[in-house]
Amino acid sequence: MNELTDNKMIEQIKSLLESARQKVAAEVNSTLLMTYWQIGKIIVEDEQRHESRAEYGKQTLKTLSKVLTDEYGKGFSRSNLQNMRQFYLVYPKCQSVTGKLSWTHYCELLLISDSQKRSFYEKECMNARWSVRELKRQIDSSLFERLLLSGGDANKEKVLALAMNGNEIAKPEDIIRDPYVFEFLGLPENKPFFESDLEAALVAQIEKFLLELGRGFMFVGTQQRVTFNNHHYYVDMVFYNKILRSYVLIELKNTKLMPEAVGQLNMYLNYYANEVNDKSDNPPIGIILCTDKGNFDVQYALGGLSNNIFASKYVLYMPNKEQLIAEVERVIKNWDKKED
């Protein structure tokens, strides 16, 4: 009895200490951000009193860096002081700075010149609780552009919604990305591989795959059996999205999209809707991940189905960021012409 009581007591104390540590860390982080913001404000205001601002940036920040480093140690390099200056210029109202992100997060965000894109990554970083490493990967993989292009023609309303709220998930279409980027698998780009190889690689890197899928995904399993009249079929990968309250069934293809893949996945979705779903679950969602898809084929293959089935391309390398940005700009320009 004493042993059980002691164990309970130990857990209570550990829980209390962990809670205290988190609160202290959050307070320290908020104080640090406000301090850096105020340093940036002082630098900008002092800079504005000098006529030759370019010369000010070269000489004054260098001198300031030396003085602060000698007095307070690391953290006051010229580049970091420059970040503090930029921090104040980008976030002129201190209320817009959130303690949910670290200074290192903000240093990465300050590298993004486009304000709408920066706002999207900031909101999504908070919503999904990305680490700095995860934030850098999503920026490098052009997540903002991929989401804009995933639903067909992007438009200004969607751009503004993403910039203001991050990627809000309210309907099945909101979880789809096109293309999906699997550079973390290390699979060769130009060598053939089996679908089982792709599945095994995704399972081995399940944490990174969940990050690529987006918010709300929980892994259920692979090769989940579906039985019709004593005939067994197997769904490649099954997830559950807790935001949409829906099972998400993924079929992996090492070829371009074929119509028969759509029919097969539609059968699986009907099975899950009738045999697996609880009363509180929404209709299941199907995603076919393939190496390529033709818009003409997809239109006819996926049209008229009552189930939510989507086809997305996957790539084994980081997409060309310049091409994606150019494509988004082209689509928005076309949208502006329609509006005019």
ABEGO torsion letter per residue (X at the ends): XAAAAAAAAAAAAAAAAAAAAAAAAAAAAAAAAAAAAAAAAAAAAAAAABABAAAAAAAAAAAAAAAAAAAAEBGABAAAAAAAAAAAAABABAAABBAABBAAAAAAAAABABAAAAAAAAAAAAAAGBBAAAAAAAAAAGAAAAAAAAAEBBBAAAAAAAAAAEBBBABAAAABBOBBBAAAAGBBAABBBBAAAAAAAAAAAAAAAAAAAEBGBBBAEBGBBBBBGGBBBBBABBBBBAAAGBBBBBBBBABBBBAAAAAAAAAAAAAAAAAABBAABBBBBBBBBBABBBAAAAAAAABGBABBBBBBBBBABBBBAAAAAAAAAAAAAAAAAAAX
